[in-house]
Amino acid sequence: PQGAGSIALNVTSGSVAQGRDTTVTVTLTRGGGYSGSVSLAAEGLPAGVTATFTPGALTGTTNTSTMSLSVGATATLGTTTFTIRASGSGVTAATRGFALTVLPPPITIVPGTTTATLAQAGVATVTLAILRPTLPGPVAMTAEGLPSGVTAAFAPSTVNDSTALLTLTASAGATLGAANVLIRGTGPASNTATASLL
């Protein structure tokens, strides 16, 4: 059969944090004058990682595709080499390995508790651990979804260390009932992390 050529990647490795996405350009070099449709697929992806190709089939003079890698929040950490395969009718398939390193997220917020009970005219505190294994720098803390009559204060409001103290204060007329409060940390390069507190 005609030679299908080979797959040439602009990079053969990359790194992505858990919960993030990235794209890679895949370039196909055709051999022997072959101009038929070539389908692209990824094989042997690590757990929690998916890959899609746009377009998924290269036809005529189209020789480039964008591979989108989506890494789940619980994807397996570490480096795994998976295979990109190009297959066409009547030609030998071509393959190329891609070494993907899955890193921890740049920022993780871990509350000391995920539930807090707050009485009207009362105060509750929650200790927050701010984990930044790959992203040094300040993290600005905010709270969203607070019920009416409840305020949130962080000490410090911008975290340069690894912990912060969240103080929730309710007025005498604060709305009764459960609320889902979203704690958000925003670090360098607009990297963010969230945690929920009921």
Buried (B, 14 or more C-beta within 10 A) or exposed (E): EBEBBBBBBEEEEBBBBBBBEBEBEBEBEBEEEBEBEBBBBBEEBBEBBEBBBEEEBBEEEEBEBEBBBBBBEEBBBEEBEBBBBBBBEEBBEBEBEBEBBBBBBBBBBEBEEEEBEBEEEBEBEBEBEBBBEEBEEBBBBBBEEBBEBBEBEBEBEEBEEEEBEBEBBBEEEBEEEEBEBEBBBBBEEEBBBBBEBE
